């Protein structure tokens, strides 16, 4: 029987601010992160990313790799279950 886990994902990006306060290069960052997390919520991680280490650090690395091409100023991704965490930094 399938089972699930609850995780919190924290992604950080360094950026310069524009005059109006909008982060340069950050448009759509939260939506992109939400979409990746939603994909992971839909089916087992082993099916989403075969061969990727199924630890909190492995999941953080997977999310980081998916985000960094579009957001090169991504500085880190952390995945936590409230007790343990895994983090990947640039």
N, CA, C and O atoms as a CHARMM CRD file, in Angstrom:
* protein
*
  360
    1    1 UNK  N      0.84100  -1.17300   0.00000 PROA 1      0.00000
    2    1 UNK  CA     0.00000   0.00000   0.00000 PROA 1      0.00000
    3    1 UNK  C      0.89700   1.25100   0.00000 PROA 1      0.00000
    4    1 UNK  O      1.83200   1.33600   0.79600 PROA 1      0.00000
    5    2 UNK  N      0.62400   2.19600  -0.86400 PROA 2      0.00000
    6    2 UNK  CA     1.42800   3.42600  -0.90200 PROA 2      0.00000
    7    2 UNK  C      1.27200   4.22400   0.39100 PROA 2      0.00000
    8    2 UNK  O      0.22800   4.20100   1.04100 PROA 2      0.00000
    9    3 UNK  N      2.32300   4.91200   0.73000 PROA 3      0.00000
   10    3 UNK  CA     2.25000   5.81100   1.87500 PROA 3      0.00000
   11    3 UNK  C      2.93400   7.11500   1.50000 PROA 3      0.00000
   12    3 UNK  O      3.64100   7.18600   0.49500 PROA 3      0.00000
   13    4 UNK  N      2.72800   8.12900   2.29400 PROA 4      0.00000
   14    4 UNK  CA     3.28300   9.43700   1.95500 PROA 4      0.00000
   15    4 UNK  C      3.99800  10.07000   3.12000 PROA 4      0.00000
   16    4 UNK  O      3.95300   9.57200   4.24500 PROA 4      0.00000
   17    5 UNK  N      4.64600  11.15400   2.84400 PROA 5      0.00000
   18    5 UNK  CA     5.37300  11.92800   3.84000 PROA 5      0.00000
   19    5 UNK  C      5.03900  13.39800   3.63300 PROA 5      0.00000
   20    5 UNK  O      4.69000  13.82500   2.53200 PROA 5      0.00000
   21    6 UNK  N      5.15200  14.14900   4.70000 PROA 6      0.00000
   22    6 UNK  CA     4.96400  15.59300   4.61900 PROA 6      0.00000
   23    6 UNK  C      6.32700  16.25900   4.73100 PROA 6      0.00000
   24    6 UNK  O      7.09600  15.98000   5.65100 PROA 6      0.00000
   25    7 UNK  N      6.61300  17.14300   3.78200 PROA 7      0.00000
   26    7 UNK  CA     7.88500  17.84200   3.76000 PROA 7      0.00000
   27    7 UNK  C      7.65300  19.33700   3.61600 PROA 7      0.00000
   28    7 UNK  O      6.64100  19.77800   3.07000 PROA 7      0.00000
   29    8 UNK  N      8.59400  20.09000   4.10800 PROA 8      0.00000
   30    8 UNK  CA     8.63600  21.52500   3.86700 PROA 8      0.00000
   31    8 UNK  C      9.85100  21.77600   2.98400 PROA 8      0.00000
   32    8 UNK  O     10.93200  21.24600   3.23900 PROA 8      0.00000
   33    9 UNK  N      9.67000  22.58500   1.94800 PROA 9      0.00000
   34    9 UNK  CA    10.75800  22.92000   1.03200 PROA 9      0.00000
   35    9 UNK  C     11.04700  24.40400   1.16200 PROA 9      0.00000
   36    9 UNK  O     10.15100  25.23900   1.04500 PROA 9      0.00000
   37   10 UNK  N     12.31200  24.71900   1.40600 PROA 10     0.00000
   38   10 UNK  CA    12.75600  26.10500   1.52700 PROA 10     0.00000
   39   10 UNK  C     13.80600  26.33500   0.44900 PROA 10     0.00000
   40   10 UNK  O     14.84900  25.68200   0.44300 PROA 10     0.00000
   41   11 UNK  N     13.53300  27.25400  -0.45400 PROA 11     0.00000
   42   11 UNK  CA    14.47900  27.58000  -1.52500 PROA 11     0.00000
   43   11 UNK  C     14.86700  29.04000  -1.38000 PROA 11     0.00000
   44   11 UNK  O     14.02700  29.90600  -1.13800 PROA 11     0.00000
   45   12 UNK  N     16.16400  29.29300  -1.53300 PROA 12     0.00000
   46   12 UNK  CA    16.65600  30.66500  -1.39800 PROA 12     0.00000
   47   12 UNK  C     17.39400  31.07200  -2.65800 PROA 12     0.00000
   48   12 UNK  O     18.07800  30.27000  -3.29400 PROA 12     0.00000
   49   13 UNK  N     17.23600  32.34600  -3.00000 PROA 13     0.00000
   50   13 UNK  CA    17.88800  32.88200  -4.18000 PROA 13     0.00000
   51   13 UNK  C     18.46600  34.24200  -3.83000 PROA 13     0.00000
   52   13 UNK  O     17.79100  35.07300  -3.22300 PROA 13     0.00000
   53   14 UNK  N     19.71500  34.46800  -4.21200 PROA 14     0.00000
   54   14 UNK  CA    20.28700  35.79400  -4.03800 PROA 14     0.00000
   55   14 UNK  C     19.91300  36.62300  -5.25900 PROA 14     0.00000
   56   14 UNK  O     19.82300  36.09500  -6.36700 PROA 14     0.00000
   57   15 UNK  N     19.69700  37.90600  -5.06300 PROA 15     0.00000
   58   15 UNK  CA    19.27000  38.74300  -6.18000 PROA 15     0.00000
   59   15 UNK  C     19.54100  40.20500  -5.87500 PROA 15     0.00000
   60   15 UNK  O     19.75800  40.59500  -4.72800 PROA 15     0.00000
   61   16 UNK  N     19.52200  40.97800  -6.90000 PROA 16     0.00000
   62   16 UNK  CA    19.58000  42.42500  -6.75700 PROA 16     0.00000
   63   16 UNK  C     18.14300  42.93100  -6.83700 PROA 16     0.00000
   64   16 UNK  O     17.31600  42.35700  -7.54500 PROA 16     0.00000
   65   17 UNK  N     17.85400  43.98900  -6.12100 PROA 17     0.00000
   66   17 UNK  CA    16.50500  44.56000  -6.16700 PROA 17     0.00000
   67   17 UNK  C     16.42300  45.63200  -7.24300 PROA 17     0.00000
   68   17 UNK  O     17.35100  46.41900  -7.42800 PROA 17     0.00000
   69   18 UNK  N     15.31900  45.64600  -7.93300 PROA 18     0.00000
   70   18 UNK  CA    15.03400  46.73900  -8.86200 PROA 18     0.00000
   71   18 UNK  C     14.53300  47.93200  -8.06500 PROA 18     0.00000
   72   18 UNK  O     14.28000  47.82100  -6.86600 PROA 18     0.00000
   73   19 UNK  N     14.39100  49.06200  -8.72500 PROA 19     0.00000
   74   19 UNK  CA    13.92700  50.26500  -8.03900 PROA 19     0.00000
   75   19 UNK  C     12.55600  50.08700  -7.39800 PROA 19     0.00000
   76   19 UNK  O     12.28200  50.65800  -6.34300 PROA 19     0.00000
   77   20 UNK  N     11.70000  49.30000  -8.03000 PROA 20     0.00000
   78   20 UNK  CA    10.35500  49.12600  -7.48600 PROA 20     0.00000
   79   20 UNK  C     10.27900  47.99000  -6.46300 PROA 20     0.00000
   80   20 UNK  O      9.19300  47.65600  -5.98900 PROA 20     0.00000
   81   21 UNK  N     11.43800  47.39100  -6.11700 PROA 21     0.00000
   82   21 UNK  CA    11.47200  46.34800  -5.10400 PROA 21     0.00000
   83   21 UNK  C     11.26400  44.94600  -5.61600 PROA 21     0.00000
   84   21 UNK  O     11.27700  44.00200  -4.82600 PROA 21     0.00000
   85   22 UNK  N     11.07300  44.77300  -6.90100 PROA 22     0.00000
   86   22 UNK  CA    10.88400  43.44100  -7.47500 PROA 22     0.00000
   87   22 UNK  C     12.24900  42.78800  -7.68700 PROA 22     0.00000
   88   22 UNK  O     13.13400  43.41100  -8.27300 PROA 22     0.00000
   89   23 UNK  N     12.44400  41.55000  -7.22700 PROA 23     0.00000
   90   23 UNK  CA    13.73400  40.89400  -7.41800 PROA 23     0.00000
   91   23 UNK  C     14.05400  40.68100  -8.89700 PROA 23     0.00000
   92   23 UNK  O     13.22500  40.17100  -9.65000 PROA 23     0.00000
   93   24 UNK  N     15.24000  41.06800  -9.29900 PROA 24     0.00000
   94   24 UNK  CA    15.68600  40.86100 -10.68000 PROA 24     0.00000
   95   24 UNK  C     15.91600  39.36900 -10.89400 PROA 24     0.00000
   96   24 UNK  O     16.62900  38.72600 -10.12400 PROA 24     0.00000
   97   25 UNK  N     15.31200  38.83000 -11.93600 PROA 25     0.00000
   98   25 UNK  CA    15.48900  37.42200 -12.27600 PROA 25     0.00000
   99   25 UNK  C     14.67400  36.46400 -11.43400 PROA 25     0.00000
  100   25 UNK  O     14.82400  35.24900 -11.56400 PROA 25     0.00000
  101   26 UNK  N     13.81500  36.98600 -10.57300 PROA 26     0.00000
  102   26 UNK  CA    13.05700  36.11400  -9.68500 PROA 26     0.00000
  103   26 UNK  C     11.60100  35.93600 -10.06400 PROA 26     0.00000
  104   26 UNK  O     10.85100  35.26500  -9.35400 PROA 26     0.00000
  105   27 UNK  N     11.19500  36.52700 -11.17300 PROA 27     0.00000
  106   27 UNK  CA     9.78600  36.44900 -11.56800 PROA 27     0.00000
  107   27 UNK  C      9.39100  34.98300 -11.79500 PROA 27     0.00000
  108   27 UNK  O     10.04100  34.26800 -12.55700 PROA 27     0.00000
  109   28 UNK  N      8.35500  34.56400 -11.14700 PROA 28     0.00000
  110   28 UNK  CA     7.84800  33.20900 -11.30300 PROA 28     0.00000
  111   28 UNK  C      8.54100  32.17100 -10.43700 PROA 28     0.00000
  112   28 UNK  O      8.23500  30.98300 -10.54100 PROA 28     0.00000
  113   29 UNK  N      9.48000  32.59800  -9.57400 PROA 29     0.00000
  114   29 UNK  CA    10.24300  31.67300  -8.73200 PROA 29     0.00000
  115   29 UNK  C      9.32300  30.81900  -7.86500 PROA 29     0.00000
  116   29 UNK  O      9.45700  29.59600  -7.82400 PROA 29     0.00000
  117   30 UNK  N      8.39000  31.47000  -7.17400 PROA 30     0.00000
  118   30 UNK  CA     7.49600  30.73300  -6.28200 PROA 30     0.00000
  119   30 UNK  C      6.58500  29.78300  -7.04700 PROA 30     0.00000
  120   30 UNK  O      6.27300  28.69600  -6.56100 PROA 30     0.00000
  121   31 UNK  N      6.16100  30.18200  -8.23200 PROA 31     0.00000
  122   31 UNK  CA     5.29600  29.31400  -9.05200 PROA 31     0.00000
  123   31 UNK  C      6.08200  28.10000  -9.53700 PROA 31     0.00000
  124   31 UNK  O      5.57400  26.97900  -9.50700 PROA 31     0.00000
  125   32 UNK  N      7.32200  28.31900  -9.98400 PROA 32     0.00000
  126   32 UNK  CA     8.15000  27.20500 -10.46500 PROA 32     0.00000
  127   32 UNK  C      8.40500  26.20400  -9.34100 PROA 32     0.00000
  128   32 UNK  O      8.32300  24.99400  -9.55300 PROA 32     0.00000
  129   33 UNK  N      8.71400  26.70800  -8.14800 PROA 33     0.00000
  130   33 UNK  CA     8.94500  25.82200  -7.00700 PROA 33     0.00000
  131   33 UNK  C      7.67600  25.06200  -6.64800 PROA 33     0.00000
  132   33 UNK  O      7.71600  23.86000  -6.38800 PROA 33     0.00000
  133   34 UNK  N      6.56300  25.76100  -6.63700 PROA 34     0.00000
  134   34 UNK  CA     5.27700  25.11100  -6.33800 PROA 34     0.00000
  135   34 UNK  C      4.97600  24.00000  -7.35900 PROA 34     0.00000
  136   34 UNK  O      4.51000  22.92400  -6.98300 PROA 34     0.00000
  137   35 UNK  N      5.24000  24.25900  -8.63500 PROA 35     0.00000
  138   35 UNK  CA     4.95700  23.26500  -9.67100 PROA 35     0.00000
  139   35 UNK  C      5.80300  22.00600  -9.49300 PROA 35     0.00000
  140   35 UNK  O      5.29600  20.89600  -9.65100 PROA 35     0.00000
  141   36 UNK  N      7.07900  22.16700  -9.16800 PROA 36     0.00000
  142   36 UNK  CA     7.93400  21.00500  -8.94200 PROA 36     0.00000
  143   36 UNK  C      7.44200  20.21400  -7.73600 PROA 36     0.00000
  144   36 UNK  O      7.36500  18.98600  -7.78500 PROA 36     0.00000
  145   37 UNK  N      7.11100  20.91000  -6.66000 PROA 37     0.00000
  146   37 UNK  CA     6.60800  20.23000  -5.46500 PROA 37     0.00000
  147   37 UNK  C      5.28700  19.52100  -5.75000 PROA 37     0.00000
  148   37 UNK  O      5.04700  18.43300  -5.22600 PROA 37     0.00000
  149   38 UNK  N      4.43400  20.11800  -6.56600 PROA 38     0.00000
  150   38 UNK  CA     3.16700  19.48200  -6.92900 PROA 38     0.00000
  151   38 UNK  C      3.39700  18.20900  -7.73700 PROA 38     0.00000
  152   38 UNK  O      2.70600  17.20900  -7.54200 PROA 38     0.00000
  153   39 UNK  N      4.37400  18.25200  -8.64800 PROA 39     0.00000
  154   39 UNK  CA     4.72000  17.04800  -9.41900 PROA 39     0.00000
  155   39 UNK  C      5.18100  15.93300  -8.48800 PROA 39     0.00000
  156   39 UNK  O      4.79900  14.77600  -8.66700 PROA 39     0.00000
  157   40 UNK  N      5.99500  16.27300  -7.50000 PROA 40     0.00000
  158   40 UNK  CA     6.49400  15.27200  -6.55600 PROA 40     0.00000
  159   40 UNK  C      5.37800  14.71500  -5.69400 PROA 40     0.00000
  160   40 UNK  O      5.46600  13.58300  -5.21900 PROA 40     0.00000
  161   41 UNK  N      4.34200  15.48900  -5.49000 PROA 41     0.00000
  162   41 UNK  CA     3.21100  15.07600  -4.66400 PROA 41     0.00000
  163   41 UNK  C      2.29800  14.09500  -5.39700 PROA 41     0.00000
  164   41 UNK  O      1.50300  13.39700  -4.76800 PROA 41     0.00000
  165   42 UNK  N      2.41000  14.04100  -6.71900 PROA 42     0.00000
  166   42 UNK  CA     1.47200  13.26200  -7.51900 PROA 42     0.00000
  167   42 UNK  C      1.82500  11.79000  -7.65400 PROA 42     0.00000
  168   42 UNK  O      0.93400  10.96600  -7.86200 PROA 42     0.00000
  169   43 UNK  N      3.11400  11.43400  -7.54100 PROA 43     0.00000
  170   43 UNK  CA     3.49600  10.03000  -7.68400 PROA 43     0.00000
  171   43 UNK  C      4.78800   9.76200  -6.92800 PROA 43     0.00000
  172   43 UNK  O      5.47800  10.69900  -6.52600 PROA 43     0.00000
  173   44 UNK  N      5.12100   8.49200  -6.73300 PROA 44     0.00000
  174   44 UNK  CA     6.32000   8.16400  -5.95900 PROA 44     0.00000
  175   44 UNK  C      7.58500   8.79900  -6.54500 PROA 44     0.00000
  176   44 UNK  O      7.76900   8.87200  -7.76000 PROA 44     0.00000
  177   45 UNK  N      8.43900   9.25100  -5.63800 PROA 45     0.00000
  178   45 UNK  CA     9.68100   9.90900  -6.05300 PROA 45     0.00000
  179   45 UNK  C     10.53200   8.98500  -6.91400 PROA 45     0.00000
  180   45 UNK  O     11.19200   9.44400  -7.84600 PROA 45     0.00000
  181   46 UNK  N     10.52500   7.70400  -6.61800 PROA 46     0.00000
  182   46 UNK  CA    11.32100   6.75600  -7.40300 PROA 46     0.00000
  183   46 UNK  C     10.87100   6.70800  -8.86300 PROA 46     0.00000
  184   46 UNK  O     11.67300   6.38800  -9.74000 PROA 46     0.00000
  185   47 UNK  N      9.60900   7.02000  -9.13700 PROA 47     0.00000
  186   47 UNK  CA     9.11300   7.09200 -10.51300 PROA 47     0.00000
  187   47 UNK  C      9.44900   8.43900 -11.14400 PROA 47     0.00000
  188   47 UNK  O      9.69100   8.51700 -12.34900 PROA 47     0.00000
  189   48 UNK  N      9.46700   9.50300 -10.33500 PROA 48     0.00000
  190   48 UNK  CA     9.75700  10.84200 -10.84700 PROA 48     0.00000
  191   48 UNK  C     11.22100  10.97100 -11.24200 PROA 48     0.00000
  192   48 UNK  O     11.55200  11.56600 -12.26800 PROA 48     0.00000
  193   49 UNK  N     12.08900  10.40900 -10.41500 PROA 49     0.00000
  194   49 UNK  CA    13.52800  10.58700 -10.62100 PROA 49     0.00000
  195   49 UNK  C     14.25900   9.28300 -10.31600 PROA 49     0.00000
  196   49 UNK  O     14.92700   9.16600  -9.28800 PROA 49     0.00000
  197   50 UNK  N     14.13100   8.29800 -11.21500 PROA 50     0.00000
  198   50 UNK  CA    14.81600   7.03800 -10.96400 PROA 50     0.00000
  199   50 UNK  C     16.32700   7.25000 -10.85300 PROA 50     0.00000
  200   50 UNK  O     16.91400   8.01500 -11.61800 PROA 50     0.00000
  201   51 UNK  N     16.93600   6.57600  -9.90800 PROA 51     0.00000
  202   51 UNK  CA    18.37400   6.69100  -9.72100 PROA 51     0.00000
  203   51 UNK  C     18.80300   7.80400  -8.79200 PROA 51     0.00000
  204   51 UNK  O     19.97100   7.86900  -8.40800 PROA 51     0.00000
  205   52 UNK  N     17.87600   8.69000  -8.41700 PROA 52     0.00000
  206   52 UNK  CA    18.20400   9.77000  -7.48800 PROA 52     0.00000
  207   52 UNK  C     18.05000   9.23000  -6.06800 PROA 52     0.00000
  208   52 UNK  O     17.09100   8.52200  -5.76100 PROA 52     0.00000
  209   53 UNK  N     18.99900   9.57200  -5.21700 PROA 53     0.00000
  210   53 UNK  CA    18.97900   9.14700  -3.82500 PROA 53     0.00000
  211   53 UNK  C     17.69200   9.61900  -3.15200 PROA 53     0.00000
  212   53 UNK  O     17.39700  10.81400  -3.14600 PROA 53     0.00000
  213   54 UNK  N     16.93800   8.70100  -2.59400 PROA 54     0.00000
  214   54 UNK  CA    15.64200   9.03400  -1.99900 PROA 54     0.00000
  215   54 UNK  C     15.77900   9.40500  -0.52800 PROA 54     0.00000
  216   54 UNK  O     15.12000   8.83100   0.33800 PROA 54     0.00000
  217   55 UNK  N     16.64300  10.37000  -0.26800 PROA 55     0.00000
  218   55 UNK  CA    16.80800  10.94900   1.05800 PROA 55     0.00000
  219   55 UNK  C     16.36800  12.41100   0.98300 PROA 55     0.00000
  220   55 UNK  O     16.10200  12.92800  -0.10200 PROA 55     0.00000
  221   56 UNK  N     16.29400  13.06100   2.11500 PROA 56     0.00000
  222   56 UNK  CA    15.94200  14.48200   2.10300 PROA 56     0.00000
  223   56 UNK  C     16.96000  15.28200   1.30600 PROA 56     0.00000
  224   56 UNK  O     16.58800  16.20800   0.58500 PROA 56     0.00000
  225   57 UNK  N     18.23400  14.94200   1.42300 PROA 57     0.00000
  226   57 UNK  CA    19.26600  15.62700   0.64600 PROA 57     0.00000
  227   57 UNK  C     19.12100  15.31900  -0.83500 PROA 57     0.00000
  228   57 UNK  O     19.32100  16.20400  -1.66700 PROA 57     0.00000
  229   58 UNK  N     18.77800  14.08500  -1.18200 PROA 58     0.00000
  230   58 UNK  CA    18.56100  13.72400  -2.58300 PROA 58     0.00000
  231   58 UNK  C     17.40300  14.47600  -3.19600 PROA 58     0.00000
  232   58 UNK  O     17.47800  14.91900  -4.34200 PROA 58     0.00000
  233   59 UNK  N     16.33200  14.62200  -2.43700 PROA 59     0.00000
  234   59 UNK  CA    15.17200  15.37000  -2.92200 PROA 59     0.00000
  235   59 UNK  C     15.53300  16.85100  -3.07400 PROA 59     0.00000
  236   59 UNK  O     15.13200  17.48900  -4.04700 PROA 59     0.00000
  237   60 UNK  N     16.28600  17.39700  -2.11700 PROA 60     0.00000
  238   60 UNK  CA    16.72400  18.79600  -2.21800 PROA 60     0.00000
  239   60 UNK  C     17.59000  18.99000  -3.45800 PROA 60     0.00000
  240   60 UNK  O     17.45000  19.98800  -4.16500 PROA 60     0.00000
  241   61 UNK  N     18.48700  18.03700  -3.72400 PROA 61     0.00000
  242   61 UNK  CA    19.35400  18.12900  -4.90600 PROA 61     0.00000
  243   61 UNK  C     18.53600  18.06500  -6.19100 PROA 61     0.00000
  244   61 UNK  O     18.82500  18.78300  -7.14800 PROA 61     0.00000
  245   62 UNK  N     17.52400  17.21500  -6.21700 PROA 62     0.00000
  246   62 UNK  CA    16.64700  17.09400  -7.38200 PROA 62     0.00000
  247   62 UNK  C     15.93900  18.41700  -7.65500 PROA 62     0.00000
  248   62 UNK  O     15.90600  18.88800  -8.79200 PROA 62     0.00000
  249   63 UNK  N     15.37400  19.01300  -6.60900 PROA 63     0.00000
  250   63 UNK  CA    14.67500  20.29800  -6.76900 PROA 63     0.00000
  251   63 UNK  C     15.66300  21.38200  -7.19300 PROA 63     0.00000
  252   63 UNK  O     15.36200  22.18500  -8.07600 PROA 63     0.00000
  253   64 UNK  N     16.83500  21.40800  -6.57300 PROA 64     0.00000
  254   64 UNK  CA    17.85700  22.39200  -6.92000 PROA 64     0.00000
  255   64 UNK  C     18.20600  22.29700  -8.40500 PROA 64     0.00000
  256   64 UNK  O     18.24000  23.31300  -9.09900 PROA 64     0.00000
  257   65 UNK  N     18.46000  21.10200  -8.88800 PROA 65     0.00000
  258   65 UNK  CA    18.82900  20.91400 -10.29700 PROA 65     0.00000
  259   65 UNK  C     17.71500  21.32800 -11.24800 PROA 65     0.00000
  260   65 UNK  O     17.98400  21.85800 -12.32600 PROA 65     0.00000
  261   66 UNK  N     16.47800  21.09300 -10.86100 PROA 66     0.00000
  262   66 UNK  CA    15.34300  21.49900 -11.69200 PROA 66     0.00000
  263   66 UNK  C     15.19100  23.02100 -11.73500 PROA 66     0.00000
  264   66 UNK  O     14.74300  23.56700 -12.74300 PROA 66     0.00000
  265   67 UNK  N     15.55900  23.70700 -10.65700 PROA 67     0.00000
  266   67 UNK  CA    15.34800  25.15700 -10.55800 PROA 67     0.00000
  267   67 UNK  C     16.53100  25.97900 -11.07100 PROA 67     0.00000
  268   67 UNK  O     16.32800  27.05700 -11.62900 PROA 67     0.00000
  269   68 UNK  N     17.74700  25.49600 -10.89600 PROA 68     0.00000
  270   68 UNK  CA    18.93100  26.33600 -11.10400 PROA 68     0.00000
  271   68 UNK  C     19.12700  26.76200 -12.55700 PROA 68     0.00000
  272   68 UNK  O     19.71300  27.81500 -12.80700 PROA 68     0.00000
  273   69 UNK  N     18.66100  25.98400 -13.50700 PROA 69     0.00000
  274   69 UNK  CA    18.83200  26.38600 -14.90500 PROA 69     0.00000
  275   69 UNK  C     18.01300  27.64000 -15.22900 PROA 69     0.00000
  276   69 UNK  O     18.44800  28.48300 -16.01400 PROA 69     0.00000
  277   70 UNK  N     16.85100  27.75900 -14.63500 PROA 70     0.00000
  278   70 UNK  CA    16.00700  28.93100 -14.87000 PROA 70     0.00000
  279   70 UNK  C     16.34200  30.07400 -13.91000 PROA 70     0.00000
  280   70 UNK  O     16.14100  31.24500 -14.23200 PROA 70     0.00000
  281   71 UNK  N     16.85300  29.72400 -12.73100 PROA 71     0.00000
  282   71 UNK  CA    17.18500  30.70900 -11.70200 PROA 71     0.00000
  283   71 UNK  C     18.63000  30.49400 -11.26000 PROA 71     0.00000
  284   71 UNK  O     18.87400  29.88300 -10.21900 PROA 71     0.00000
  285   72 UNK  N     19.59800  30.99500 -12.04900 PROA 72     0.00000
  286   72 UNK  CA    21.01400  30.75000 -11.74500 PROA 72     0.00000
  287   72 UNK  C     21.49200  31.36400 -10.43000 PROA 72     0.00000
  288   72 UNK  O     22.56700  31.01500  -9.94300 PROA 72     0.00000
  289   73 UNK  N     20.71300  32.26600  -9.85500 PROA 73     0.00000
  290   73 UNK  CA    21.07000  32.84500  -8.55900 PROA 73     0.00000
  291   73 UNK  C     20.51500  32.03800  -7.38600 PROA 73     0.00000
  292   73 UNK  O     20.55900  32.48600  -6.24000 PROA 73     0.00000
  293   74 UNK  N     19.99400  30.85200  -7.67900 PROA 74     0.00000
  294   74 UNK  CA    19.50500  29.97500  -6.61900 PROA 74     0.00000
  295   74 UNK  C     20.68200  29.63700  -5.71300 PROA 74     0.00000
  296   74 UNK  O     21.70400  29.13800  -6.18300 PROA 74     0.00000
  297   75 UNK  N     20.54600  29.90100  -4.43300 PROA 75     0.00000
  298   75 UNK  CA    21.66900  29.68400  -3.52800 PROA 75     0.00000
  299   75 UNK  C     21.51600  28.43100  -2.68400 PROA 75     0.00000
  300   75 UNK  O     22.50200  27.94800  -2.12700 PROA 75     0.00000
  301   76 UNK  N     20.31000  27.89200  -2.57400 PROA 76     0.00000
  302   76 UNK  CA    20.14800  26.67200  -1.79900 PROA 76     0.00000
  303   76 UNK  C     18.72100  26.18600  -1.74800 PROA 76     0.00000
  304   76 UNK  O     17.77300  26.95200  -1.92200 PROA 76     0.00000
  305   77 UNK  N     18.58700  24.88900  -1.50500 PROA 77     0.00000
  306   77 UNK  CA    17.28400  24.25900  -1.30000 PROA 77     0.00000
  307   77 UNK  C     17.40900  23.34800  -0.08600 PROA 77     0.00000
  308   77 UNK  O     18.34900  22.56100   0.02300 PROA 77     0.00000
  309   78 UNK  N     16.45800  23.46600   0.81400 PROA 78     0.00000
  310   78 UNK  CA    16.40700  22.60100   1.99300 PROA 78     0.00000
  311   78 UNK  C     15.06400  21.90100   2.02000 PROA 78     0.00000
  312   78 UNK  O     14.03000  22.51400   1.75600 PROA 78     0.00000
  313   79 UNK  N     15.08100  20.61500   2.33800 PROA 79     0.00000
  314   79 UNK  CA    13.85900  19.83600   2.49600 PROA 79     0.00000
  315   79 UNK  C     13.88100  19.28300   3.91700 PROA 79     0.00000
  316   79 UNK  O     14.85900  18.66600   4.33900 PROA 79     0.00000
  317   80 UNK  N     12.79400  19.51100   4.64800 PROA 80     0.00000
  318   80 UNK  CA    12.72400  19.04200   6.02100 PROA 80     0.00000
  319   80 UNK  C     11.39200  18.34400   6.27200 PROA 80     0.00000
  320   80 UNK  O     10.36700  18.68400   5.68100 PROA 80     0.00000
  321   81 UNK  N     11.43700  17.37000   7.15700 PROA 81     0.00000
  322   81 UNK  CA    10.19800  16.70700   7.55800 PROA 81     0.00000
  323   81 UNK  C      9.79600  17.12600   8.96700 PROA 81     0.00000
  324   81 UNK  O      8.91900  16.51400   9.57600 PROA 81     0.00000
  325   82 UNK  N     10.44700  18.17700   9.48600 PROA 82     0.00000
  326   82 UNK  CA    10.16200  18.67000  10.82400 PROA 82     0.00000
  327   82 UNK  C     11.09100  18.08500  11.86300 PROA 82     0.00000
  328   82 UNK  O     11.22800  18.62400  12.96100 PROA 82     0.00000
  329   83 UNK  N     11.72600  16.99000  11.51800 PROA 83     0.00000
  330   83 UNK  CA    12.64700  16.33900  12.43900 PROA 83     0.00000
  331   83 UNK  C     14.05900  16.30100  11.87300 PROA 83     0.00000
  332   83 UNK  O     15.04000  16.57100  12.56600 PROA 83     0.00000
  333   84 UNK  N     14.13100  15.95900  10.60100 PROA 84     0.00000
  334   84 UNK  CA    15.39900  15.86800   9.90000 PROA 84     0.00000
  335   84 UNK  C     15.34400  16.79600   8.68200 PROA 84     0.00000
  336   84 UNK  O     14.26700  17.18400   8.22800 PROA 84     0.00000
  337   85 UNK  N     16.51900  17.14000   8.16700 PROA 85     0.00000
  338   85 UNK  CA    16.52700  17.96000   6.95400 PROA 85     0.00000
  339   85 UNK  C     17.70200  17.58900   6.09600 PROA 85     0.00000
  340   85 UNK  O     18.69100  17.02100   6.55800 PROA 85     0.00000
  341   86 UNK  N     17.56700  17.92700   4.82700 PROA 86     0.00000
  342   86 UNK  CA    18.63100  17.76000   3.85400 PROA 86     0.00000
  343   86 UNK  C     18.74900  19.05200   3.07700 PROA 86     0.00000
  344   86 UNK  O     17.74300  19.65600   2.70500 PROA 86     0.00000
  345   87 UNK  N     19.98300  19.47600   2.83100 PROA 87     0.00000
  346   87 UNK  CA    20.18300  20.77800   2.19700 PROA 87     0.00000
  347   87 UNK  C     21.23600  20.67000   1.11500 PROA 87     0.00000
  348   87 UNK  O     22.21600  19.93600   1.24200 PROA 87     0.00000
  349   88 UNK  N     21.01200  21.41900   0.04600 PROA 88     0.00000
  350   88 UNK  CA    21.97600  21.54300  -1.04100 PROA 88     0.00000
  351   88 UNK  C     22.18900  23.02900  -1.26500 PROA 88     0.00000
  352   88 UNK  O     21.22500  23.78800  -1.36700 PROA 88     0.00000
  353   89 UNK  N     23.43800  23.44900  -1.34100 PROA 89     0.00000
  354   89 UNK  CA    23.77800  24.85000  -1.56900 PROA 89     0.00000
  355   89 UNK  C     24.63800  24.99600  -2.81400 PROA 89     0.00000
  356   89 UNK  O     25.36200  24.07900  -3.20200 PROA 89     0.00000
  357   90 UNK  N     24.54400  26.16700  -3.43000 PROA 90     0.00000
  358   90 UNK  CA    25.36600  26.44600  -4.60600 PROA 90     0.00000
  359   90 UNK  C     26.79900  26.68600  -4.18700 PROA 90     0.00000
  360   90 UNK  O     27.65600  26.94000  -5.03400 PROA 90     0.00000
